[in-house]
Amino acid sequence: MKKKVFTPAYKKDKKQLKKFVKKFNKLGENFVDGDRNKIKLFDFKGEKISIKAFKIPNLVNQIAYNYIRKSKAQRSFEFATRLLELGIGTPEPIAYFEKSTPYLFKKSYYISRYVDYDITYRELTTDFNIPNYDDILRAFTRFTFKLHENGIHFLDHSPGNTLIQFNNGDYKFYLVDLNRMEFGTLDFETRIKNFSRLTIHKSMVETMSEEYAKCSGEDYQVIFDLMWGETEAFQEKYHKKKRLKKKLKFWKKD
């Protein structure tokens, strides 16, 4: 293990957390079993914690992460800390671990508290009968405006990366998958483009544009035209990339 970093509140638990990471493949409950990354839940001192194991990067990135760039786990840990300092919801960071050889970076792990949630933003794109649907979507838009006002550019602002708690109408939002984020003043175009990956539905874009106009004081039509244009552009690029991948897989089979 090359590196182990803990938040002050969990330094006394180093031994147990290290054991979870060391036996990650054998212990814990599968939560996300993806091609790139895996997330498991562990029972820890009467609560659940989440451990995200990042896939070993390609050779170029193994060199880069070892000498130049911060790992995804380190960025997740540092960005979560910064978000909480700015009053933005995200699961509380606990620690991150990195494994490497003398010359190459290998695996990294990010540990955080588990947040129990009712839905993610993704459900808003598939189920329009969710109670208080309009209120939730507008509250999410205000949450995104708050990100922008705090100089947070969440580059992975996509449907699965915002957890939503209902709390009797006092909706709470938590960002996850944090390793791609920038901080600084956001211009108008960057703010609106930040919505482009969230939905394919024009009605949702209309609602979000209307609420963002209320928050920002900008013209609704200007916001909608830009938001919908960027949404269509993203979808076109996404499907083009998907078609290309499909062709490449077909050629590889031959």
N, C-alpha and C positions, 0 to 999 in steps of 0.2 A: 504494500500500500504506500503510495507516494505521499499523499496529502489527506489530512482529516481536519476539517474545520467545523466548529460547533458554535451555536449561539450561547451566550453566557448561561442562560437558564438550563441548558442541557449538558453542560460540561461534566457534571457529576455522573452522567449516564453514558459516558463514552464506551465503557466496556460492553454494555448491553446493545447499544446501537451498532457497534463494530461487529458484534456477533450476528446481528440481523443481516448486515451487508455481506459478511463472510459466507453465511449460509443462505443467501438470497434464493438460490435455486431450489432449496429443500424446504424452507420455512415460508410462512406467510400465505395469504389468500390472494389468488389471482384477481386482479381488478381490470387491468388492460393488458392484453397479450398481443401486442402489435409486431409488425415485421421489423420496425426500427427500434422501438423502445418498449419496455415492459414496466408495469406498475403493480406493486403488491401492497396489500394492507396487512399491518401487524398490530396485535394487541400489545399495548405498552402502558403500564401504570394506570389501568382502568380506562384508557381511551384508545382510539385507533390512530395510527400514524401511517403515512403513505411513503413508500420508497420507490423512486423512479430510477430504473437502470437504463442508461443510455447505451445504444449499440456501439460496438467498437468502430471508430471512424475509418475511412479509407486511408491509405498510406500517406497521402499528402497531408491530410488533417492530423494523422498521428504525429507527424513531425511538427506541424503548426501548433497543435495543442500542447506539445511537450516543451516548445521553446518560445512561441510568439503569442498565441491567442489563449484567452481564458476558455476553459471547458464549458460545455452546456450546463453541467451541474453547478459550477461556480457562478456562472451568470444567473442561473435560476435563483440561487441562494442570495446573491447580492441584489438582484432586482426585486425579489420579494421583500427584503429588508427595506429597500428604498420606497417601495409602494406603501408599506405599512406606515413609514415615517410621513408620507404624504396623505395619509388617511384613506388610502384606496384598499379595498378588500382583496385579500389573497390568503390562502392557507399559510399559517405561521411557519416560517422556516425553522428547521432544527439543526441540520448539518449537511455537509456534502463530503463525499469521498472520491478520491481519484486513484486509479491503479496505472502504473506505467513500468516500462523497462528503463534502463539507463538512457536509451535513445528514442524510444517510441512511446507515445501515449496509448493507453488501452481502454479501460472502462471507467465510467464515472457514475456516481449515484447521488441523487438529491432526495433528502428526507424532509418531510413537512408534516404538520398535523393534518389529519383528514377532516374535511368540512362536509357535514351532512347537508344535502341540498334537495330541492324539490324537482327542479328541471334544469336543463342547460338552455342556452339560447336556441340550440338546434330544434328543440321541441316547438318553439314558436314558428319555425319555418314549415312544420309538418302538421300541426294540429291547431286550427284556428278556433276551436271550441274550448280551449283552456279558459276557465273562469277568469274574468277581469283581464282578458287578453290585451285589450288596448292600453289599459293602465300599465301593464307590465312592460309592453314595448316602449311606451313613452318614458317610463322610469329608466329603462335600459339606455335610451337615447340621452337622458339627462346624465346618467352615469358616464357615458362616453364623452359627453361635453366636459364633465369634471376631469376626466383623464387629460383631455386636450388643454384645459385651462391650467392644469398642473404641469404642463410640458411633457406629457407622457405619450409617446408614439408606440403603441402596441402593434408590432409588425405582424403578429399572428392573431389579429382580431377577427377570428373566424367562428362559425357556429358552435363548435364544441368547447371553446376555451373560456366561456363565461358561465359560472355556476350561479343559479338563482335560488334564493330562499324567499318564501312568500311572507312569513312573519305578519300575518293578518293585515296585509296591504302595505306594510312598511318593508318594501322589497330591498333585499340586500344582494349585492353582486360581488363575486369573487373571481379574479382572473387566475387562470392556470396555464401551464405550458409557456413559461415566461422567458425562455432563453433568447428570444429575439425582441429586443426593445431598445428604443432610443429616447434620450431625454434632451429637451431644449424647446425653444419657442416654435410652435407649429403655425405655418401660414394657413390661410383659408382653404386653399386647394388640397393641401396635405390632410387637413382635418376631414374634409368631406370624402376624399379618396379612401380614408381609413374605414369607411363603411362598405367598401366595394365587395368584400368577400363574404358578407353576412347572409345574403338571401338572393333568390332569383325572382322573388315576388314583388311586382310593381306596387301593390297595395301597401306592403311593409315599408318600402322606400318612401312612399308618399307620407305615411305616418311619421317616420323618423325624420324626414325633411321638415315637416311641419313643426315637430317638437324642437328640432335643432334650431329652426328659425326663431322660435320663441325664446330659447336660451341665449342665442347669440345676437339677436337683433338684426340678423342678415335677412335678405329677401327670400321668401319661400321658393319662388320659381327658380331663382338662381341656384339655390341649394339643390332643389329637386333635379333640375336639368343636369347638374354636375354629378350628383350622386347616382342617378339612373344611368347616365352615360358611362361612368366609371364601372358600375355594376355590369353593364352589358359588355364592356371591354374586357373585364376580368373573366367573365363567363366564356367569351370567345377564345381568349388565350388559354383558359383551363381546358376546354374541350379540344382545342387544337393540339395541346400537349398530350392529352389522353389518346387521341387518334394516332399521334406519332409513336407513343409508347407501344400501342397495340400493333402497329406495323413492325416495329423493331423486334417485338416478341415473336411475331409470325416469321420474320426473316431468320431469327435465331433458331427456331424449330427446324427450318429447312436446312 
